[in-house]
């Protein structure tokens, strides 16, 4: 038999549940406020003590109301926060199971795709999905089986909240680890984010792709084009993360395709560049293909310095010719500067490259280049620029390599 104290506790629980059942929106909002304030951070035993071993009865009411009202944003943020108290409770795995049994994951994912809902509500949904994912591999698989990766990738690409985007990054990174069945799906989902219009989403997607690289192993060929396209971004943080991923991919099978693509970016079609010029006499914005040319020249130098084998492959892909074309681009000083710096590395490292470039530039211009690769291009005139762009440097395949000079 139950004691009088236990009976009183059960009576209070029933009164509380009846109050909830009969309450309208305003009263329920007040109940949620009190619940969040009093129970945030509690463990499963503490919640059960609070609800006289009937906490699941209140969770069931919360999830039922969520299922009925999430489309209309009725106290949605408070409702999600309240459910989060149950899902985050230490030793509260059964609460997660109860939430999933009513289709909780599908509801949270659908919230992410509803344009009329607030960003903070969607962020709260992401936090709950993270709690589910943290429960273990089978829960990560459930999210992925529910088309979660696609929903999360779309939200990452379109969200206006930096905080929400960072939460999505954490969740996607979690889904990509300890989840061998779906790791490639997560990786490809992140690739799908790269062409989006949000620089922050691009940066976060690149960081997560890099973090997942050792888990995934070989990268799919579909990564090549969107990754190289990010080099035309005017946001330096995006260019930096793209270059970091390029470095990691030099040990993978996509290396030849990436190097070939980088070399091609050094010589953009003239008609494509001219397309972006304004017709007025106002200040011109950087032409995207020239921004990409400069970033490619910079990345080529970084990759070549990392590996002599990569440097040799680039030389066989006529990268020296491409760098000289970029040096001759009088319309974009950044292309000239980064191409000069990268070209100097190849000249210092490979004797045959030095001979070929010296022959192409002539002794006076070559000496200026060697003395100050960061600034010599400022003295190049139009005729010299055209000569650089049209000069073909033929370098034999059996090059003799030497170590780069210090300094």
Secondary structure, 3 states (H helix, E strand, C coil): CCCHHHHHHHHHHHHHHHHHHHCCHHHHHHHHHHHHHHHCCCCHHHHHHHCCCCHHHHHHHHHHHHHHHHHHCCCHHHHHHHHHHHHCCCCCHHHHHHHHHCCHHHHHHHHHCCCCCCHHHHHHHHHHHHHHHCCCHHHHHHHHHCCHHHHHHHHHHHCCCHHHHHHHHHHHHHHCCCCCCCHHHHHHHHHHHCCCCCHHHHHHHHHHHHHHHHHHCCCCCCHHHHHHHHHHCCCHHHHHHHHHHHHHHCCCCCHHHHHHHHHHHCCCCHHHHHCCCCCCCCCCCCCHHHHHHHHHHHHHHHHHHHCHHHHHHHHHCCHHHHHHHHHCCCCCHHHHHHHHHHHHHHHHHEHHHHHHHHHHHCHHHHHHHHHCCCCHHHHCCHHHHHHHHHCCCCCCCCCCECCCCCC
